[in-house]
Structures are given as C-alpha cells and as structure tokens.
C-alpha cells in the first residue's frame, strides 16, 4: 500500500513534538502533537499562514483563560462564556480557521486544578508553540510539497480538453441541420479536472515566480473555465434548436436549409477553423516554449459575417427567424470571445518566451 509524504511527515511531527515535550518535561505532550497535526498543511505557505493564525488564536485563548481563571475560577458557566467570547473575537479579527483549537485551549486550560492554574496555563502555551514549530520545520525541510510541475501539466491537459470541447460544441451547432435528435451530457470529467487544477493552483502559489508569468497561468485557467461553461451553453441551444426543428418540419424538410442561412453557418464554420488554428498555435507555443507571431483581430472575417447576416435578414422573417438569429448571435459572440482571449494568451505567452527564437 502506498504511503504519501504527508502521511509520513505527520507521523514524524507527532513523534517529534511528543519527544521534545518529554525531553523538556512539558505536559501534556499530547497537546503539542495535536497542534502539529493541525498545522501539517498541504503546502508550506498554507502551513505558515495557518501556524501564525493558530499562534494568535492560542494567545488570545490563553489570555481569556487567565482572566477568567484568575477572576472567576473554573466554573463551567464561565468556560462556556469564554468560548463564546473567543468565537466572537476570532470572527471579528478574521481568525475563524483556528477557532476549534482555541476552544480546545480554553477548555484544556480552565479544566486544571485551581491550585495549579497558572503553571498549567504556561505549560500549555509552551506545548502549542512546540507543536507549531515542529510542523513548520518538518513541512519545510522534509520533502516540501511540489505542486508547480503538477499544476502546469494538468493545466496544459485541461486547456487541450476544454478547447476541444468548445470547438466540438461549435461544430455540432453548425451541423445541427443534419441532426434529428441531440442531447449532450454534462462534462463532469472536465469539471472535475477544472476543480483539481484550481486546487493545484492554490497549493503551487509559493512555488510560482515572475519567470513563470503567474498572470498567464490565471488567464489560462480562466479561459479553460470559459470554454467549458460556454460550450455547455452552446450545446443547450443546439438541443433546443434540434427539438424545435423536429416539431416544426417533416423528415424531408429537416435537411433543407435555405441558402442564406447556410451562408451564415459557412462563415461560422470558417471562424471555428480560425479558432482551432489559434488554439493549436497556443498549445504548440506553450509546449515548446517558443514565441509566435501575433495577428490582429480579423476585421475582414467579421465584416463577412455581418454581410451574411444582412443577406439572410432580407429573405426571411417570423418567430423561427428571430430565434435562429438570437442563437446565431450568441454563438458568434462566444466565438469572438474565444478568439480574443486565445490571442491575449498568445501575447502573454510571448512575454514569457521573449528570449526564445521566434517562429
């Protein structure tokens, strides 16, 4: 059975924390072990951030416990009031992530015998500092988590898969006149991969430097999310279009598309091919770390699209025309978005690869 590095590090942290407490005769050692486990986060930066929060929460809990213990004693009612006060203060400060350990601290400190109260509180403070320090040291020194390589690999795969999904949704819409039925399932695997990449991006933040162009990584993640969401929207419109045509036309009429509308679809198909070319260029550039020559937005293409719409507009009218016009307009908008965002990514990628040879 495979044992991960974090599992091993957690075990080492618990052992070390208990050993140090025993060595310096700080009791209870179990509290140091619990603190070490809580602070063994999936990345070094998260462990550090959480540790500072835990220190602050513990100090706040210790101060509240001392005040309550000295002034009012260890009555269960006052322990409960102390817990309420700690929760309110932590939420106000923004330390909500450490509330549980703070509550444990209050209960643990105020549950001591009255005659040993101050000694007990001091020992618990030392114990938690040992646990936090051990977690930080082990998480940074022993096999610190490396997420950047995983992130870049998963992001590259996500871009290829999500862009393919978007291109397929465009193709299906354009070819919907040949369909008698259409129902596309939700891209659950793509959404799962997207969530995985989002998590990796959070874990890898401390490993990413300016040379990696973090803005480019964020933009690639953004366009992948857009490809998935907009592809789903286009597929839903395609399903509605096929269903509407199925109800209105005979089997023979389903395959009959007027010349003007076919002209609009032909222009959309050309735009889809243009987008596929830009996506392939971007994928190649990202994979081989090469700069590429950028092209401006093709105004001639969109003028051709507008002309096709005008020719179609002069020949048809009615509810079906309005619905089709709305759908074509949405698809054209999504296509323009994809072309612009992909070219923006190429521009950012060129900045990263500017010292490399140009294609």
Secondary structure as the mmCIF struct_conf table of DSSP 4:
data_model
#
loop_
_struct_conf.conf_type_id
_struct_conf.id
_struct_conf.beg_label_comp_id
_struct_conf.beg_label_asym_id
_struct_conf.beg_label_seq_id
_struct_conf.end_label_comp_id
_struct_conf.end_label_asym_id
_struct_conf.end_label_seq_id
HELX_RH_AL_P HELX_RH_AL_P1 UNK A 5 UNK A 23
TURN_TY1_P TURN_TY1_P1 UNK A 24 UNK A 25
BEND BEND1 UNK A 27 UNK A 27
HELX_RH_AL_P HELX_RH_AL_P2 UNK A 29 UNK A 38
TURN_TY1_P TURN_TY1_P2 UNK A 39 UNK A 39
BEND BEND2 UNK A 42 UNK A 43
HELX_RH_AL_P HELX_RH_AL_P3 UNK A 44 UNK A 71
TURN_TY1_P TURN_TY1_P3 UNK A 72 UNK A 72
BEND BEND3 UNK A 74 UNK A 74
HELX_RH_AL_P HELX_RH_AL_P4 UNK A 76 UNK A 93
TURN_TY1_P TURN_TY1_P4 UNK A 94 UNK A 94
HELX_RH_3T_P HELX_RH_3T_P1 UNK A 96 UNK A 98
HELX_RH_AL_P HELX_RH_AL_P5 UNK A 99 UNK A 110
TURN_TY1_P TURN_TY1_P5 UNK A 111 UNK A 111
BEND BEND4 UNK A 112 UNK A 112
HELX_RH_3T_P HELX_RH_3T_P2 UNK A 114 UNK A 116
HELX_RH_AL_P HELX_RH_AL_P6 UNK A 117 UNK A 141
BEND BEND5 UNK A 142 UNK A 143
HELX_RH_AL_P HELX_RH_AL_P7 UNK A 148 UNK A 174
TURN_TY1_P TURN_TY1_P6 UNK A 175 UNK A 175
HELX_RH_3T_P HELX_RH_3T_P3 UNK A 176 UNK A 178
BEND BEND6 UNK A 180 UNK A 180
HELX_LH_PP_P HELX_LH_PP_P1 UNK A 184 UNK A 186
HELX_RH_AL_P HELX_RH_AL_P8 UNK A 188 UNK A 203
TURN_TY1_P TURN_TY1_P7 UNK A 204 UNK A 204
HELX_RH_3T_P HELX_RH_3T_P4 UNK A 205 UNK A 207
HELX_RH_3T_P HELX_RH_3T_P5 UNK A 210 UNK A 212
HELX_RH_AL_P HELX_RH_AL_P9 UNK A 214 UNK A 248
BEND BEND7 UNK A 249 UNK A 249
HELX_RH_AL_P HELX_RH_AL_P10 UNK A 251 UNK A 254
TURN_TY1_P TURN_TY1_P8 UNK A 255 UNK A 255
HELX_RH_AL_P HELX_RH_AL_P11 UNK A 259 UNK A 288
TURN_TY1_P TURN_TY1_P9 UNK A 289 UNK A 289
STRN STRN1 UNK A 291 UNK A 291
HELX_RH_AL_P HELX_RH_AL_P12 UNK A 299 UNK A 315
BEND BEND8 UNK A 318 UNK A 318
HELX_RH_AL_P HELX_RH_AL_P13 UNK A 319 UNK A 352
TURN_TY1_P TURN_TY1_P10 UNK A 353 UNK A 355
BEND BEND9 UNK A 356 UNK A 356
HELX_LH_PP_P HELX_LH_PP_P2 UNK A 357 UNK A 357
STRN STRN2 UNK A 358 UNK A 358
#
